Amino acid sequence: MTVSGSAAELRRTLGVGDAVVIGLGSMVGAGIFAALAPAAHAAGSGLLLGLGLAALVAYCNATSSARLAALYPASGGTYVYGRERLGPFWGYLAGWSFVVGKTASCAAMALTVGAYVWPGQAHAVAVAAVVALTAVNYGGIQKSAWLTRVIVAVVLAVLASVVVVCLGSAESDAGRLDIGASGGFGGVLQAAGLLFFAFAGYARIATLGEEVRDPAHTIPRAIPLALGITLAVYTCVAVAVLSVLGSGDLGRADAPLADAVRAAGVPGLVPVVRVGAAVAALGSLLALILGVSRTTLAMARDRHLPGALSAVHPRFQVPHRAELAVGTVVAALAATVDVRDAIGFSSFGVLAYYAVANASAWTLDPAPLKRVLPAVGLLGCVVLAFALPGTSVVVGAAVLAVGVVVYGVRARVAARRR
C-alpha cells in the first residue's frame, strides 16, 4: 500500500538494533530522573500501580503503532496512519498534537540539560545543546544512532548503579513497597498519565519508518523490544528508590534518584547521578528533534506546513530544512521561556496523538480479538489525558482547538480557490 508524498525519499540504513537503541534513547531519558517524584506525590503508595497502568496503555499503543508502521513505512508516524486510515483531518490533528507538544518537550529537555550542567546559565547551555544536536542530526541518521547508542549506555550504567546501591543498602526496606493506593484511584490515574510521558518515545521508531531497513519486519520487532527493556529498567529503578525513600519522601523529592543514593549512604554517587540526568536529557532531546523533524517533513509534503520543509538533503539524505526549522524554534524557546508548565499540555498532546494511532489500528482488521488492544489503548489514552492536572487539560485542549481552527481556515481557503 502506498503513501502519498514527494518523490524525494530518505535513506534506509537502520536495522533492528539501531531502531531499538533510538527507542531506548527516547524512553530511558530524563523522565525517569524526574517523573517518579510527581507520580509518587499523586499516587502515594499506588506508584507501582500507576507504573503498571502506564505500561499497559503504552503496550497497547506500541502494538497499534507497530502494526501501522509495518503497513505504512514512511516518515511521520501517526500523522500518516491517521491520514490513511481515518482521513486527512485526523492525520493532521495527530501531526499537530505531536509537533506542538514535542517541540515544547524539546525545549524542556534542553533546559533540563542546562539545569544539571550549569544551573546559573541554564538557558545558554540549553541553546548550545539544541544547536549541537541539530548539527548531529543534520549530518545523517547514522551519526544520530551512534551518539544515541553512547548516551543509552551511559544512562543505563548510571541507573544500574542507583539500583545496586539502593537495594544493597541497609536502609532498603521491602515494607516500603506497599502497593495500596493511598492516593486514591484518581491519584493512580494521574500518576499513570505522568509516567506515560516517559514511555512515549517508542513512537520515534515509527516516525523514522522511511529510514529503517525492511520496515515490515524491523519495526514490529524493535518497538516491543524497546518498550520491554524500558519497562524492566523503570520497574527496577522505581522499586529500588521506593525501598529507600518510601512513597512519602519520594513524592517530596526534588531530585529523587540523587536523594535515594544519598539516603542509601553513598553521597559520592550524587554527582554521577547528576551527570547521568544531563546525559539522559541530551538523549531525549536528540530523539525528540529527530521525531519532530520527520513529522514536520511529512506534514510539509502534504502542504499542512510550508512545502519548503519537505526538502531532503542530496548528500546526507535527511530533511535538513525541517531539522533546521525545528532546531531554530526549540532554541528560541529554550533561550526565552520557562517551559516546565508546558510539559503538562505536551503530555495531553502525546495522549491525543496515540488516541488517533489506536483509532487507526482499530480499522485494520474487523475481527473482534484484533480490536481488543486498540480499544484498550484508545480508552486508556482518553482516560489518562483527562486525569492530568486541570491546567494541563485546559491548555492542551486549547492547543488542539487552535489546530482545528487552522485546519478549517485552510480547508475553506482551498475550497474557494477551486
Secondary structure, DSSP 8 states (H G I E B T S, - for coil): ------S------B-HHHHHHHHHHHHSSTHHHHTHHHHHHHHGGGHHHHHHHHHHHHHHHHHHHHHHHHH--STTTHHHHHHHHT-HHHHHHHHHHHHHHHHHHHHHHHHHHHHHH-GGGHHHHHHHHHHHHHHHHHT-HHHHHHHHHHHHHHHHHHHHHHHHHHHTSTT--GGGG----TTHHHHHHHHHHHHHHHHGGGHHHHHTGGGBSSHHHHHHHHHHHHHHHHHHHHHHHHHHHHHHHHHHHHHH-SSHHHHHHHHTT-GGGHHHHHHHHHHHHHHHHHHHHHHHHHHHHHHHHTTSS-GGGG---TTT-S-HHHHHHHHHHHHHHHHH---TTHHHHHHHHHHHHHHHHHHHHHTT---GGGGHHHHHHHHHHHHHHHHS-HHHHHHHHHHHHHHHHHHHHHHHHHHHH-
